Amino acid sequence: MAMVDKSTTFFRDTDMPQKWYVVDANGKTLGRVASHVARLLRGKHKPQFTPNSDMGDFVVVINAEKVQVTGKRAELKEYFHYTGYPGGDIFQQFKDVIKNHPERVIEHAVKGMIPHTKLGRRIIKKLKVYAGTQHPHAAQKPVVIEFN
């Protein structure tokens, strides 16, 4: 009887080429866009996924200003930030953030879906979010991704 190699193959991030994807957030729900983008950034869509390596791809999100939320979320959702000083609590409503800085809405949602470690900080740098349809990453030849 022959010996069968039962060892698990681990891949390094240098072994995997990183691709560029474009996701259009126009008319899509915030959480669904964020979960799909987080999956691409982390690399979970690849069969060679390794949890302790940065296997993900670069993702460019366009039309961030046109992302939607369901129900009364636009009036009720708040973003909290603490400056570190006494009385330094800052609350911002979703409708104000989407109007002034629409990129932050998607960045915040995706950041909450990736690991809160050194690896997560490296992964989030591969996310590029733009309010309109224009982006400066045409030279990388990104592939347009559609999802439901």
N, C-alpha and C positions, 0 to 999 in steps of 0.2 A: 504494500500500500504506500503510495507516494505522500510526502508531507505537503500539506497545503499551507501557504503563507497566509496567516490570519492577522497580519499587522495592518493597522489603519494608516492610510496615506494622508499626511498633512501637507497642505500647500502654503507657500509663503506668498506675501503680497507682491514680491518681485517676480514670481512665476506667472502671475496672471496679468494680462494686458487690461488696462482700464479704458473703458469706452466713455463717450459723452452722450447724454440723452437730454432731450427737450420735452418738458411736460407743460401743456397749456392748461392753466387753471380757470379759464373762462367758463363761467357757469357751473363749475364743479363745487362739490361740498368740501369745506376746509379739511375735515378729518379724513375723508377718503383720499384727498390729494396728498395729505401729509403722510398717511400710512403707506401709500404706494411709493412715495419719494424716499421715505425712511428705509423701505425694503431694498430699493435700488442702491442707496448710499451704503448700506450695510453689506450688500453682496449676497443676500439670501436668495436671490433669483438664480444664482449660479449653482450647478451641481457640485462644484469644488469648494463650497462655503466652509470656511474654517472660523470658528467663533473668536479666536484670539488674534486674528490677522485682519488687516484692512483690505478686504477683497472687493469692496464696492466700486462703483463707477461714479463719475461726475454727473451731476444733475443740474440742469438749467430750468428754472420755473419761470414762465412768462405769464403775463396778464394776472399778476397777483392782486391787482386792484379789483378784479372782477370775480374773485372767489366768493362763494356764498356760504351762509350758515342757515340752519333750519330753525323753524319756530320763532320764539321770542329771543333767541340767542343774541341777535344783533343789539338788543337793548340791555340784556341782562349780563352778558359776558364782560368780565373785567380782567385787566392785566395788572398784577401787583409787582412793585419794585420797592426795595428798601435800600436807602442810601447808606445806612450804617450809622447815621446820626440820630439822636433822640428826636422823635416826631418826624422822621424822614420817610414816612410811608407814602408811596405814590401809587395811586389807583388811576388807571386809564380805562375808559370804556372802549369796547370793540369798535363801535361806530366812529370814534375819534381816531383810533389807531389806523383803521383801514383807510380813512380819508387822508391822514397826514403821512403815514409811513406804512404803506400796504405790504412791503417786503417783510416787516417784522412779524406780521401775523403768521405767515407760513414758516418763517425761521423758528419762531417760538414753538409752533405745533410740532415741527419735525424734530427739534432739539429735545423735546420731551419724550420722543419715541426711540431715541438711540441711547446707547449706554452712557451713564454719567461717570466716565472714567477717562484716562488718558487716550484710550482708543477712540472714545466718543468725541473727544475734542479734535482729534485728527480727522475723523469722519465728517464732522459738520463743516469743515473748511472746504469740502468738495461740493457744497450746496451753493448755487448761485441763483438769487431770486431777483426778478425785475418786475416793476409795476406795469410796464407796457409790453408791446410785442417785440421791441428791439432789444438785442443783446449783443455784446462784443465777442461772442465765442464762435463765430461762423468759421474761423480758421480751423477749429477742431473737428469740423464736420459732424455735429451732433445728430443723432437719429431721433426723430419724433416718435414719442411713445403715446399711444392711446389706450385708455382703460375705461371701464364702466364704473 
